[in-house]
């Protein structure tokens, strides 16, 4: 048995499904943003904080703040170099077509740990060019 929907019914159903997808996407984004974690050793001598993608955000070593600071700085430098390598390889692979693609990408450095936010702000990235091409 097949039921035929009127255009108005179809549109209402489509809008309801779209609204549900938007709610689910917003919930996913909120959950993803809070997926990072901080873990401390049992003896409380070392504490690490990682972002949702696993990037090291903060490191505390009891009695050795200087070493923790040096490790964090080295980690940031390595992460920036790795991101630059990926971007360079992408440009190499796309060759002469690189300028045709929407590749307005930069490799920003990480803020120092004391400048990092403790909880990500709820930011809407929908208007950022990385998600849509202005000429489309």
C-alpha angles and dihedrals in degrees: 000000000000123000119207117218123213116234089255092052091047091050092048091050091047092049091049091051091046092050090050091050090050091051091048092048091050091049090048091051092050091048093046092050090055095044094097116099146198120223129187128196117249091254090048092235096122130036125181130186120199132188122237089268091053096255113150108249103169139007129190122187113185110239094005110073091151093058091047090051092049092049091050092049091048091047091052091049092049092047091051091048092048091050090049090050091052092048092048091050091049090052090047092052094047091048115175090000094066092095091052093058127080094251102147090149130145132183105233121193120241118255116250111269094256089056096050120106116248092214123024115245118241099252126176109223096181094108095049115109091232088073099042137021113239093219096054 
